[in-house]
């Protein structure tokens, strides 16, 4: 798995940032009830992140 989106993270800005062992946090949308977090493999370089009202987009580039 190279990319993972976790929904319903239930994390606002006052709580610890979500983490998954062996993956790197690429983008996060804070929300107490909903929220989402996007994770990538550690070897991916994130070029840009755009956070919209209800969607998080991450542009990625794989480094080899």
PDB file as gemmi writes it, atoms N, CA and C in Angstrom:
CRYST1    1.000    1.000    1.000  90.00  90.00  90.00 P 1                      
ATOM      1  N   UNK A   1       0.854  -1.171   0.000  1.00  0.00           N  
ATOM      2  CA  UNK A   1       0.000   0.000   0.000  1.00  0.00           C  
ATOM      3  C   UNK A   1       0.902   1.236   0.000  1.00  0.00           C  
ATOM      4  N   UNK A   2       0.637   2.163  -0.926  1.00  0.00           N  
ATOM      5  CA  UNK A   2       1.432   3.384  -1.012  1.00  0.00           C  
ATOM      6  C   UNK A   2       0.762   4.589  -0.385  1.00  0.00           C  
ATOM      7  N   UNK A   3      -0.560   4.609  -0.404  1.00  0.00           N  
ATOM      8  CA  UNK A   3      -1.295   5.784   0.045  1.00  0.00           C  
ATOM      9  C   UNK A   3      -2.523   5.323   0.816  1.00  0.00           C  
ATOM     10  N   UNK A   4      -2.814   5.970   1.924  1.00  0.00           N  
ATOM     11  CA  UNK A   4      -3.958   5.579   2.733  1.00  0.00           C  
ATOM     12  C   UNK A   4      -4.683   6.821   3.239  1.00  0.00           C  
ATOM     13  N   UNK A   5      -6.009   6.838   3.086  1.00  0.00           N  
ATOM     14  CA  UNK A   5      -6.828   7.908   3.640  1.00  0.00           C  
ATOM     15  C   UNK A   5      -7.640   7.338   4.792  1.00  0.00           C  
ATOM     16  N   UNK A   6      -7.505   7.941   5.954  1.00  0.00           N  
ATOM     17  CA  UNK A   6      -8.238   7.511   7.142  1.00  0.00           C  
ATOM     18  C   UNK A   6      -9.297   8.572   7.425  1.00  0.00           C  
ATOM     19  N   UNK A   7     -10.558   8.157   7.428  1.00  0.00           N  
ATOM     20  CA  UNK A   7     -11.643   9.093   7.684  1.00  0.00           C  
ATOM     21  C   UNK A   7     -12.160   8.915   9.107  1.00  0.00           C  
ATOM     22  N   UNK A   8     -12.935   9.903   9.551  1.00  0.00           N  
ATOM     23  CA  UNK A   8     -13.498   9.893  10.906  1.00  0.00           C  
ATOM     24  C   UNK A   8     -12.398   9.822  11.962  1.00  0.00           C  
ATOM     25  N   UNK A   9     -11.368  10.651  11.804  1.00  0.00           N  
ATOM     26  CA  UNK A   9     -10.248  10.626  12.752  1.00  0.00           C  
ATOM     27  C   UNK A   9     -10.597  11.272  14.087  1.00  0.00           C  
ATOM     28  N   UNK A  10     -11.654  12.076  14.130  1.00  0.00           N  
ATOM     29  CA  UNK A  10     -12.111  12.718  15.376  1.00  0.00           C  
ATOM     30  C   UNK A  10     -10.969  13.465  16.067  1.00  0.00           C  
ATOM     31  N   UNK A  11     -10.230  14.248  15.303  1.00  0.00           N  
ATOM     32  CA  UNK A  11      -9.100  15.009  15.855  1.00  0.00           C  
ATOM     33  C   UNK A  11      -9.261  16.480  15.528  1.00  0.00           C  
ATOM     34  N   UNK A  12      -9.394  17.312  16.553  1.00  0.00           N  
ATOM     35  CA  UNK A  12      -9.344  18.743  16.288  1.00  0.00           C  
ATOM     36  C   UNK A  12      -7.898  19.199  16.508  1.00  0.00           C  
ATOM     37  N   UNK A  13      -7.646  20.460  16.400  1.00  0.00           N  
ATOM     38  CA  UNK A  13      -6.281  20.962  16.467  1.00  0.00           C  
ATOM     39  C   UNK A  13      -5.653  20.872  17.847  1.00  0.00           C  
ATOM     40  N   UNK A  14      -6.442  20.569  18.871  1.00  0.00           N  
ATOM     41  CA  UNK A  14      -5.892  20.481  20.222  1.00  0.00           C  
ATOM     42  C   UNK A  14      -5.435  19.070  20.585  1.00  0.00           C  
ATOM     43  N   UNK A  15      -5.766  18.076  19.767  1.00  0.00           N  
ATOM     44  CA  UNK A  15      -5.385  16.693  20.061  1.00  0.00           C  
ATOM     45  C   UNK A  15      -4.099  16.314  19.337  1.00  0.00           C  
ATOM     46  N   UNK A  16      -3.485  15.217  19.765  1.00  0.00           N  
ATOM     47  CA  UNK A  16      -2.280  14.719  19.111  1.00  0.00           C  
ATOM     48  C   UNK A  16      -2.567  14.389  17.651  1.00  0.00           C  
ATOM     49  N   UNK A  17      -1.571  14.553  16.814  1.00  0.00           N  
ATOM     50  CA  UNK A  17      -1.695  14.237  15.394  1.00  0.00           C  
ATOM     51  C   UNK A  17      -1.723  12.722  15.228  1.00  0.00           C  
ATOM     52  N   UNK A  18      -2.592  12.261  14.337  1.00  0.00           N  
ATOM     53  CA  UNK A  18      -2.693  10.824  14.071  1.00  0.00           C  
ATOM     54  C   UNK A  18      -1.385  10.298  13.497  1.00  0.00           C  
ATOM     55  N   UNK A  19      -1.087   9.030  13.766  1.00  0.00           N  
ATOM     56  CA  UNK A  19       0.125   8.417  13.215  1.00  0.00           C  
ATOM     57  C   UNK A  19      -0.134   6.941  12.947  1.00  0.00           C  
ATOM     58  N   UNK A  20       0.574   6.412  11.957  1.00  0.00           N  
ATOM     59  CA  UNK A  20       0.536   4.996  11.620  1.00  0.00           C  
ATOM     60  C   UNK A  20       1.972   4.533  11.462  1.00  0.00           C  
ATOM     61  N   UNK A  21       2.345   3.488  12.159  1.00  0.00           N  
ATOM     62  CA  UNK A  21       3.711   2.973  12.104  1.00  0.00           C  
ATOM     63  C   UNK A  21       4.080   2.587  10.675  1.00  0.00           C  
ATOM     64  N   UNK A  22       5.235   3.058  10.207  1.00  0.00           N  
ATOM     65  CA  UNK A  22       5.719   2.735   8.877  1.00  0.00           C  
ATOM     66  C   UNK A  22       5.171   3.623   7.783  1.00  0.00           C  
ATOM     67  N   UNK A  23       4.372   4.639   8.149  1.00  0.00           N  
ATOM     68  CA  UNK A  23       3.829   5.559   7.151  1.00  0.00           C  
ATOM     69  C   UNK A  23       4.088   6.992   7.590  1.00  0.00           C  
ATOM     70  N   UNK A  24       4.052   7.912   6.608  1.00  0.00           N  
ATOM     71  CA  UNK A  24       4.307   9.322   6.855  1.00  0.00           C  
ATOM     72  C   UNK A  24       3.016  10.104   6.642  1.00  0.00           C  
ATOM     73  N   UNK A  25       2.711  11.013   7.548  1.00  0.00           N  
ATOM     74  CA  UNK A  25       1.524  11.856   7.415  1.00  0.00           C  
ATOM     75  C   UNK A  25       1.742  12.857   6.291  1.00  0.00           C  
ATOM     76  N   UNK A  26       0.853  12.847   5.295  1.00  0.00           N  
ATOM     77  CA  UNK A  26       0.969  13.749   4.146  1.00  0.00           C  
ATOM     78  C   UNK A  26       0.067  14.962   4.303  1.00  0.00           C  
ATOM     79  N   UNK A  27      -1.144  14.753   4.808  1.00  0.00           N  
ATOM     80  CA  UNK A  27      -2.096  15.851   4.965  1.00  0.00           C  
ATOM     81  C   UNK A  27      -3.129  15.466   6.013  1.00  0.00           C  
ATOM     82  N   UNK A  28      -3.648  16.488   6.683  1.00  0.00           N  
ATOM     83  CA  UNK A  28      -4.667  16.221   7.702  1.00  0.00           C  
ATOM     84  C   UNK A  28      -5.713  17.335   7.658  1.00  0.00           C  
ATOM     85  N   UNK A  29      -6.955  16.964   7.819  1.00  0.00           N  
ATOM     86  CA  UNK A  29      -8.075  17.911   7.915  1.00  0.00           C  
ATOM     87  C   UNK A  29      -8.658  17.735   9.314  1.00  0.00           C  
ATOM     88  N   UNK A  30      -8.420  18.715  10.166  1.00  0.00           N  
ATOM     89  CA  UNK A  30      -8.878  18.623  11.553  1.00  0.00           C  
ATOM     90  C   UNK A  30     -10.386  18.846  11.648  1.00  0.00           C  
ATOM     91  N   UNK A  31     -11.036  18.028  12.477  1.00  0.00           N  
ATOM     92  CA  UNK A  31     -12.454  18.213  12.776  1.00  0.00           C  
ATOM     93  C   UNK A  31     -12.770  17.322  13.964  1.00  0.00           C  
ATOM     94  N   UNK A  32     -13.462  17.850  14.954  1.00  0.00           N  
ATOM     95  CA  UNK A  32     -13.753  17.065  16.170  1.00  0.00           C  
ATOM     96  C   UNK A  32     -14.615  15.847  15.897  1.00  0.00           C  
ATOM     97  N   UNK A  33     -15.553  15.951  14.943  1.00  0.00           N  
ATOM     98  CA  UNK A  33     -16.461  14.834  14.687  1.00  0.00           C  
ATOM     99  C   UNK A  33     -16.039  13.997  13.481  1.00  0.00           C  
ATOM    100  N   UNK A  34     -15.539  14.643  12.432  1.00  0.00           N  
ATOM    101  CA  UNK A  34     -15.242  13.917  11.201  1.00  0.00           C  
ATOM    102  C   UNK A  34     -13.734  13.814  11.014  1.00  0.00           C  
ATOM    103  N   UNK A  35     -13.150  14.702  10.268  1.00  0.00           N  
ATOM    104  CA  UNK A  35     -11.703  14.729  10.062  1.00  0.00           C  
ATOM    105  C   UNK A  35     -11.212  13.625   9.154  1.00  0.00           C  
ATOM    106  N   UNK A  36     -10.041  13.846   8.565  1.00  0.00           N  
ATOM    107  CA  UNK A  36      -9.403  12.816   7.755  1.00  0.00           C  
ATOM    108  C   UNK A  36      -7.906  13.045   7.764  1.00  0.00           C  
ATOM    109  N   UNK A  37      -7.178  11.985   7.531  1.00  0.00           N  
ATOM    110  CA  UNK A  37      -5.723  12.050   7.475  1.00  0.00           C  
ATOM    111  C   UNK A  37      -5.249  11.194   6.306  1.00  0.00           C  
ATOM    112  N   UNK A  38      -4.282  11.718   5.552  1.00  0.00           N  
ATOM    113  CA  UNK A  38      -3.708  10.995   4.426  1.00  0.00           C  
ATOM    114  C   UNK A  38      -2.277  10.621   4.757  1.00  0.00           C  
ATOM    115  N   UNK A  39      -1.958   9.361   4.541  1.00  0.00           N  
ATOM    116  CA  UNK A  39      -0.630   8.839   4.830  1.00  0.00           C  
ATOM    117  C   UNK A  39      -0.009   8.275   3.561  1.00  0.00           C  
ATOM    118  N   UNK A  40       1.332   8.335   3.476  1.00  0.00           N  
ATOM    119  CA  UNK A  40       2.065   7.761   2.358  1.00  0.00           C  
ATOM    120  C   UNK A  40       3.202   6.897   2.892  1.00  0.00           C  
ATOM    121  N   UNK A  41       3.801   6.149   1.994  1.00  0.00           N  
ATOM    122  CA  UNK A  41       5.023   5.438   2.349  1.00  0.00           C  
ATOM    123  C   UNK A  41       6.122   6.476   2.586  1.00  0.00           C  
ATOM    124  N   UNK A  42       7.090   6.185   3.434  1.00  0.00           N  
ATOM    125  CA  UNK A  42       8.124   7.175   3.763  1.00  0.00           C  
ATOM    126  C   UNK A  42       8.953   7.649   2.573  1.00  0.00           C  
ATOM    127  N   UNK A  43       9.064   6.845   1.505  1.00  0.00           N  
ATOM    128  CA  UNK A  43       9.913   7.242   0.375  1.00  0.00           C  
ATOM    129  C   UNK A  43       9.218   8.182  -0.602  1.00  0.00           C  
ATOM    130  N   UNK A  44       7.975   8.534  -0.364  1.00  0.00           N  
ATOM    131  CA  UNK A  44       7.269   9.455  -1.249  1.00  0.00           C  
ATOM    132  C   UNK A  44       7.522  10.892  -0.817  1.00  0.00           C  
ATOM    133  N   UNK A  45       7.719  11.753  -1.794  1.00  0.00           N  
ATOM    134  CA  UNK A  45       7.895  13.179  -1.548  1.00  0.00           C  
ATOM    135  C   UNK A  45       6.595  13.889  -1.888  1.00  0.00           C  
ATOM    136  N   UNK A  46       6.051  14.624  -0.945  1.00  0.00           N  
ATOM    137  CA  UNK A  46       4.816  15.356  -1.181  1.00  0.00           C  
ATOM    138  C   UNK A  46       5.179  16.700  -1.786  1.00  0.00           C  
ATOM    139  N   UNK A  47       4.673  16.959  -2.997  1.00  0.00           N  
ATOM    140  CA  UNK A  47       4.976  18.214  -3.680  1.00  0.00           C  
ATOM    141  C   UNK A  47       4.053  19.339  -3.248  1.00  0.00           C  
ATOM    142  N   UNK A  48       2.782  19.031  -3.025  1.00  0.00           N  
ATOM    143  CA  UNK A  48       1.850  20.073  -2.593  1.00  0.00           C  
ATOM    144  C   UNK A  48       0.641  19.439  -1.933  1.00  0.00           C  
ATOM    145  N   UNK A  49      -0.035  20.220  -1.108  1.00  0.00           N  
ATOM    146  CA  UNK A  49      -1.253  19.771  -0.433  1.00  0.00           C  
ATOM    147  C   UNK A  49      -2.276  20.885  -0.562  1.00  0.00           C  
ATOM    148  N   UNK A  50      -3.483  20.525  -0.970  1.00  0.00           N  
ATOM    149  CA  UNK A  50      -4.582  21.480  -1.058  1.00  0.00           C  
ATOM    150  C   UNK A  50      -5.712  20.970  -0.185  1.00  0.00           C  
ATOM    151  N   UNK A  51      -6.129  21.775   0.770  1.00  0.00           N  
ATOM    152  CA  UNK A  51      -7.213  21.391   1.670  1.00  0.00           C  
ATOM    153  C   UNK A  51      -8.428  22.239   1.330  1.00  0.00           C  
ATOM    154  N   UNK A  52      -9.483  21.576   0.904  1.00  0.00           N  
ATOM    155  CA  UNK A  52     -10.738  22.234   0.591  1.00  0.00           C  
ATOM    156  C   UNK A  52     -11.690  22.030   1.763  1.00  0.00           C  
ATOM    157  N   UNK A  53     -12.849  22.623   1.718  1.00  0.00           N  
ATOM    158  CA  UNK A  53     -13.802  22.542   2.823  1.00  0.00           C  
ATOM    159  C   UNK A  53     -14.073  21.104   3.250  1.00  0.00           C  
ATOM    160  N   UNK A  54     -14.266  20.192   2.303  1.00  0.00           N  
ATOM    161  CA  UNK A  54     -14.605  18.822   2.677  1.00  0.00           C  
ATOM    162  C   UNK A  54     -13.645  17.784   2.102  1.00  0.00           C  
ATOM    163  N   UNK A  55     -12.606  18.198   1.405  1.00  0.00           N  
ATOM    164  CA  UNK A  55     -11.712  17.250   0.753  1.00  0.00           C  
ATOM    165  C   UNK A  55     -10.262  17.660   0.960  1.00  0.00           C  
ATOM    166  N   UNK A  56      -9.390  16.684   1.117  1.00  0.00           N  
ATOM    167  CA  UNK A  56      -7.955  16.926   1.198  1.00  0.00           C  
ATOM    168  C   UNK A  56      -7.311  16.261  -0.005  1.00  0.00           C  
ATOM    169  N   UNK A  57      -6.535  17.023  -0.778  1.00  0.00           N  
ATOM    170  CA  UNK A  57      -5.839  16.479  -1.940  1.00  0.00           C  
ATOM    171  C   UNK A  57      -4.347  16.584  -1.701  1.00  0.00           C  
ATOM    172  N   UNK A  58      -3.623  15.524  -1.957  1.00  0.00           N  
ATOM    173  CA  UNK A  58      -2.170  15.544  -1.860  1.00  0.00           C  
ATOM    174  C   UNK A  58      -1.584  15.126  -3.195  1.00  0.00           C  
ATOM    175  N   UNK A  59      -0.667  15.915  -3.710  1.00  0.00           N  
ATOM    176  CA  UNK A  59       0.040  15.557  -4.933  1.00  0.00           C  
ATOM    177  C   UNK A  59       1.343  14.890  -4.530  1.00  0.00           C  
ATOM    178  N   UNK A  60       1.608  13.736  -5.077  1.00  0.00           N  
ATOM    179  CA  UNK A  60       2.771  12.978  -4.632  1.00  0.00           C  
ATOM    180  C   UNK A  60       3.701  12.681  -5.796  1.00  0.00           C  
ATOM    181  N   UNK A  61       4.957  12.428  -5.445  1.00  0.00           N  
ATOM    182  CA  UNK A  61       5.952  12.001  -6.405  1.00  0.00           C  
ATOM    183  C   UNK A  61       6.769  10.912  -5.739  1.00  0.00           C  
ATOM    184  N   UNK A  62       6.898   9.761  -6.381  1.00  0.00           N  
ATOM    185  CA  UNK A  62       7.659   8.653  -5.811  1.00  0.00           C  
ATOM    186  C   UNK A  62       9.137   8.848  -6.112  1.00  0.00           C  
ATOM    187  N   UNK A  63       9.965   8.724  -5.081  1.00  0.00           N  
ATOM    188  CA  UNK A  63      11.405   8.773  -5.284  1.00  0.00           C  
ATOM    189  C   UNK A  63      11.935   7.356  -5.235  1.00  0.00           C  
ATOM    190  N   UNK A  64      12.824   7.066  -6.123  1.00  0.00           N  
ATOM    191  CA  UNK A  64      13.383   5.698  -6.167  1.00  0.00           C  
ATOM    192  C   UNK A  64      14.870   5.728  -6.005  1.00  0.00           C  
TER     193      UNK A  64                                                      
END                                                                             
